[in-house]
Amino acid sequence: MARDKERACRNCHLITRKNICPQCKTHTLSDKFDGICIILDPENSELAKKMNITVAGKYALRVR
């Protein structure tokens, strides 16, 4: 796998270029995802609350 291709974690939806999710430490990543949401302030974001996001970052809205 090329390290420069973005993939989304199937568990937490975090988008990363690594082979393992840095947030939940899983290897279940997919290159098939739709929509991107950048959360800067998860404590005050309604979308972050709906998506159960507690850490700022770049997230996929849907992962296949």
MODELLER restraints for C-alpha pairs under 7 A, 6 or more apart:
rsr = mdl.restraints
at = mdl.atoms
rsr.add(forms.Gaussian(group=physical.xy_distance, feature=features.Distance(at['CA:3:A'], at['CA:17:A']), mean=5.61, stdev=0.5))
rsr.add(forms.Gaussian(group=physical.xy_distance, feature=features.Distance(at['CA:3:A'], at['CA:18:A']), mean=5.86, stdev=0.5))
rsr.add(forms.Gaussian(group=physical.xy_distance, feature=features.Distance(at['CA:4:A'], at['CA:17:A']), mean=5.58, stdev=0.5))
rsr.add(forms.Gaussian(group=physical.xy_distance, feature=features.Distance(at['CA:5:A'], at['CA:17:A']), mean=5.68, stdev=0.5))
rsr.add(forms.Gaussian(group=physical.xy_distance, feature=features.Distance(at['CA:6:A'], at['CA:15:A']), mean=6.39, stdev=0.5))
rsr.add(forms.Gaussian(group=physical.xy_distance, feature=features.Distance(at['CA:6:A'], at['CA:16:A']), mean=5.50, stdev=0.5))
rsr.add(forms.Gaussian(group=physical.xy_distance, feature=features.Distance(at['CA:6:A'], at['CA:17:A']), mean=4.67, stdev=0.5))
rsr.add(forms.Gaussian(group=physical.xy_distance, feature=features.Distance(at['CA:6:A'], at['CA:31:A']), mean=6.65, stdev=0.5))
rsr.add(forms.Gaussian(group=physical.xy_distance, feature=features.Distance(at['CA:7:A'], at['CA:15:A']), mean=5.52, stdev=0.5))
rsr.add(forms.Gaussian(group=physical.xy_distance, feature=features.Distance(at['CA:7:A'], at['CA:16:A']), mean=5.53, stdev=0.5))
rsr.add(forms.Gaussian(group=physical.xy_distance, feature=features.Distance(at['CA:7:A'], at['CA:17:A']), mean=6.18, stdev=0.5))
rsr.add(forms.Gaussian(group=physical.xy_distance, feature=features.Distance(at['CA:7:A'], at['CA:29:A']), mean=5.89, stdev=0.5))
rsr.add(forms.Gaussian(group=physical.xy_distance, feature=features.Distance(at['CA:7:A'], at['CA:30:A']), mean=5.26, stdev=0.5))
rsr.add(forms.Gaussian(group=physical.xy_distance, feature=features.Distance(at['CA:7:A'], at['CA:31:A']), mean=4.45, stdev=0.5))
rsr.add(forms.Gaussian(group=physical.xy_distance, feature=features.Distance(at['CA:8:A'], at['CA:14:A']), mean=5.48, stdev=0.5))
rsr.add(forms.Gaussian(group=physical.xy_distance, feature=features.Distance(at['CA:8:A'], at['CA:15:A']), mean=4.28, stdev=0.5))
rsr.add(forms.Gaussian(group=physical.xy_distance, feature=features.Distance(at['CA:8:A'], at['CA:16:A']), mean=6.24, stdev=0.5))
rsr.add(forms.Gaussian(group=physical.xy_distance, feature=features.Distance(at['CA:8:A'], at['CA:29:A']), mean=5.38, stdev=0.5))
rsr.add(forms.Gaussian(group=physical.xy_distance, feature=features.Distance(at['CA:8:A'], at['CA:30:A']), mean=5.32, stdev=0.5))
rsr.add(forms.Gaussian(group=physical.xy_distance, feature=features.Distance(at['CA:8:A'], at['CA:31:A']), mean=6.32, stdev=0.5))
rsr.add(forms.Gaussian(group=physical.xy_distance, feature=features.Distance(at['CA:8:A'], at['CA:33:A']), mean=6.67, stdev=0.5))
rsr.add(forms.Gaussian(group=physical.xy_distance, feature=features.Distance(at['CA:8:A'], at['CA:60:A']), mean=6.38, stdev=0.5))
rsr.add(forms.Gaussian(group=physical.xy_distance, feature=features.Distance(at['CA:8:A'], at['CA:63:A']), mean=6.67, stdev=0.5))
rsr.add(forms.Gaussian(group=physical.xy_distance, feature=features.Distance(at['CA:9:A'], at['CA:15:A']), mean=6.47, stdev=0.5))
rsr.add(forms.Gaussian(group=physical.xy_distance, feature=features.Distance(at['CA:9:A'], at['CA:21:A']), mean=6.22, stdev=0.5))
rsr.add(forms.Gaussian(group=physical.xy_distance, feature=features.Distance(at['CA:9:A'], at['CA:28:A']), mean=6.03, stdev=0.5))
rsr.add(forms.Gaussian(group=physical.xy_distance, feature=features.Distance(at['CA:9:A'], at['CA:29:A']), mean=4.45, stdev=0.5))
rsr.add(forms.Gaussian(group=physical.xy_distance, feature=features.Distance(at['CA:9:A'], at['CA:30:A']), mean=6.40, stdev=0.5))
rsr.add(forms.Gaussian(group=physical.xy_distance, feature=features.Distance(at['CA:10:A'], at['CA:28:A']), mean=5.86, stdev=0.5))
rsr.add(forms.Gaussian(group=physical.xy_distance, feature=features.Distance(at['CA:10:A'], at['CA:29:A']), mean=5.75, stdev=0.5))
rsr.add(forms.Gaussian(group=physical.xy_distance, feature=features.Distance(at['CA:10:A'], at['CA:30:A']), mean=6.72, stdev=0.5))
rsr.add(forms.Gaussian(group=physical.xy_distance, feature=features.Distance(at['CA:10:A'], at['CA:63:A']), mean=6.05, stdev=0.5))
rsr.add(forms.Gaussian(group=physical.xy_distance, feature=features.Distance(at['CA:13:A'], at['CA:59:A']), mean=5.32, stdev=0.5))
rsr.add(forms.Gaussian(group=physical.xy_distance, feature=features.Distance(at['CA:13:A'], at['CA:60:A']), mean=5.23, stdev=0.5))
rsr.add(forms.Gaussian(group=physical.xy_distance, feature=features.Distance(at['CA:13:A'], at['CA:63:A']), mean=6.83, stdev=0.5))
rsr.add(forms.Gaussian(group=physical.xy_distance, feature=features.Distance(at['CA:14:A'], at['CA:58:A']), mean=5.98, stdev=0.5))
rsr.add(forms.Gaussian(group=physical.xy_distance, feature=features.Distance(at['CA:14:A'], at['CA:59:A']), mean=4.42, stdev=0.5))
rsr.add(forms.Gaussian(group=physical.xy_distance, feature=features.Distance(at['CA:14:A'], at['CA:60:A']), mean=6.40, stdev=0.5))
rsr.add(forms.Gaussian(group=physical.xy_distance, feature=features.Distance(at['CA:15:A'], at['CA:58:A']), mean=5.64, stdev=0.5))
rsr.add(forms.Gaussian(group=physical.xy_distance, feature=features.Distance(at['CA:15:A'], at['CA:59:A']), mean=5.27, stdev=0.5))
rsr.add(forms.Gaussian(group=physical.xy_distance, feature=features.Distance(at['CA:15:A'], at['CA:60:A']), mean=6.38, stdev=0.5))
rsr.add(forms.Gaussian(group=physical.xy_distance, feature=features.Distance(at['CA:19:A'], at['CA:27:A']), mean=6.69, stdev=0.5))
rsr.add(forms.Gaussian(group=physical.xy_distance, feature=features.Distance(at['CA:20:A'], at['CA:26:A']), mean=5.73, stdev=0.5))
rsr.add(forms.Gaussian(group=physical.xy_distance, feature=features.Distance(at['CA:20:A'], at['CA:27:A']), mean=4.83, stdev=0.5))
rsr.add(forms.Gaussian(group=physical.xy_distance, feature=features.Distance(at['CA:21:A'], at['CA:27:A']), mean=6.48, stdev=0.5))
rsr.add(forms.Gaussian(group=physical.xy_distance, feature=features.Distance(at['CA:30:A'], at['CA:63:A']), mean=6.95, stdev=0.5))
rsr.add(forms.Gaussian(group=physical.xy_distance, feature=features.Distance(at['CA:30:A'], at['CA:64:A']), mean=6.82, stdev=0.5))
rsr.add(forms.Gaussian(group=physical.xy_distance, feature=features.Distance(at['CA:32:A'], at['CA:63:A']), mean=6.20, stdev=0.5))
rsr.add(forms.Gaussian(group=physical.xy_distance, feature=features.Distance(at['CA:32:A'], at['CA:64:A']), mean=5.45, stdev=0.5))
rsr.add(forms.Gaussian(group=physical.xy_distance, feature=features.Distance(at['CA:33:A'], at['CA:60:A']), mean=6.26, stdev=0.5))
rsr.add(forms.Gaussian(group=physical.xy_distance, feature=features.Distance(at['CA:33:A'], at['CA:62:A']), mean=5.51, stdev=0.5))
rsr.add(forms.Gaussian(group=physical.xy_distance, feature=features.Distance(at['CA:33:A'], at['CA:63:A']), mean=4.26, stdev=0.5))
rsr.add(forms.Gaussian(group=physical.xy_distance, feature=features.Distance(at['CA:33:A'], at['CA:64:A']), mean=5.75, stdev=0.5))
rsr.add(forms.Gaussian(group=physical.xy_distance, feature=features.Distance(at['CA:34:A'], at['CA:60:A']), mean=6.23, stdev=0.5))
rsr.add(forms.Gaussian(group=physical.xy_distance, feature=features.Distance(at['CA:34:A'], at['CA:61:A']), mean=5.99, stdev=0.5))
rsr.add(forms.Gaussian(group=physical.xy_distance, feature=features.Distance(at['CA:34:A'], at['CA:62:A']), mean=5.13, stdev=0.5))
rsr.add(forms.Gaussian(group=physical.xy_distance, feature=features.Distance(at['CA:34:A'], at['CA:63:A']), mean=6.47, stdev=0.5))
rsr.add(forms.Gaussian(group=physical.xy_distance, feature=features.Distance(at['CA:35:A'], at['CA:60:A']), mean=5.53, stdev=0.5))
rsr.add(forms.Gaussian(group=physical.xy_distance, feature=features.Distance(at['CA:35:A'], at['CA:61:A']), mean=5.03, stdev=0.5))
rsr.add(forms.Gaussian(group=physical.xy_distance, feature=features.Distance(at['CA:35:A'], at['CA:62:A']), mean=6.65, stdev=0.5))
rsr.add(forms.Gaussian(group=physical.xy_distance, feature=features.Distance(at['CA:36:A'], at['CA:58:A']), mean=6.87, stdev=0.5))
rsr.add(forms.Gaussian(group=physical.xy_distance, feature=features.Distance(at['CA:36:A'], at['CA:59:A']), mean=5.68, stdev=0.5))
rsr.add(forms.Gaussian(group=physical.xy_distance, feature=features.Distance(at['CA:36:A'], at['CA:60:A']), mean=4.70, stdev=0.5))
rsr.add(forms.Gaussian(group=physical.xy_distance, feature=features.Distance(at['CA:36:A'], at['CA:61:A']), mean=5.88, stdev=0.5))
rsr.add(forms.Gaussian(group=physical.xy_distance, feature=features.Distance(at['CA:37:A'], at['CA:58:A']), mean=5.87, stdev=0.5))
rsr.add(forms.Gaussian(group=physical.xy_distance, feature=features.Distance(at['CA:37:A'], at['CA:59:A']), mean=5.15, stdev=0.5))
rsr.add(forms.Gaussian(group=physical.xy_distance, feature=features.Distance(at['CA:37:A'], at['CA:60:A']), mean=6.18, stdev=0.5))
rsr.add(forms.Gaussian(group=physical.xy_distance, feature=features.Distance(at['CA:37:A'], at['CA:61:A']), mean=6.67, stdev=0.5))
rsr.add(forms.Gaussian(group=physical.xy_distance, feature=features.Distance(at['CA:38:A'], at['CA:57:A']), mean=5.76, stdev=0.5))
rsr.add(forms.Gaussian(group=physical.xy_distance, feature=features.Distance(at['CA:38:A'], at['CA:58:A']), mean=4.43, stdev=0.5))
rsr.add(forms.Gaussian(group=physical.xy_distance, feature=features.Distance(at['CA:38:A'], at['CA:59:A']), mean=6.13, stdev=0.5))
rsr.add(forms.Gaussian(group=physical.xy_distance, feature=features.Distance(at['CA:39:A'], at['CA:48:A']), mean=6.84, stdev=0.5))
rsr.add(forms.Gaussian(group=physical.xy_distance, feature=features.Distance(at['CA:39:A'], at['CA:56:A']), mean=5.08, stdev=0.5))
rsr.add(forms.Gaussian(group=physical.xy_distance, feature=features.Distance(at['CA:39:A'], at['CA:57:A']), mean=5.36, stdev=0.5))
rsr.add(forms.Gaussian(group=physical.xy_distance, feature=features.Distance(at['CA:39:A'], at['CA:58:A']), mean=6.36, stdev=0.5))
rsr.add(forms.Gaussian(group=physical.xy_distance, feature=features.Distance(at['CA:40:A'], at['CA:56:A']), mean=5.07, stdev=0.5))
rsr.add(forms.Gaussian(group=physical.xy_distance, feature=features.Distance(at['CA:40:A'], at['CA:57:A']), mean=6.61, stdev=0.5))
rsr.add(forms.Gaussian(group=physical.xy_distance, feature=features.Distance(at['CA:41:A'], at['CA:56:A']), mean=6.16, stdev=0.5))
rsr.add(forms.Gaussian(group=physical.xy_distance, feature=features.Distance(at['CA:42:A'], at['CA:48:A']), mean=5.38, stdev=0.5))
rsr.add(forms.Gaussian(group=physical.xy_distance, feature=features.Distance(at['CA:42:A'], at['CA:53:A']), mean=6.45, stdev=0.5))
rsr.add(forms.Gaussian(group=physical.xy_distance, feature=features.Distance(at['CA:42:A'], at['CA:54:A']), mean=5.48, stdev=0.5))
rsr.add(forms.Gaussian(group=physical.xy_distance, feature=features.Distance(at['CA:42:A'], at['CA:55:A']), mean=6.26, stdev=0.5))
rsr.add(forms.Gaussian(group=physical.xy_distance, feature=features.Distance(at['CA:42:A'], at['CA:56:A']), mean=5.95, stdev=0.5))
rsr.add(forms.Gaussian(group=physical.xy_distance, feature=features.Distance(at['CA:43:A'], at['CA:54:A']), mean=7.00, stdev=0.5))
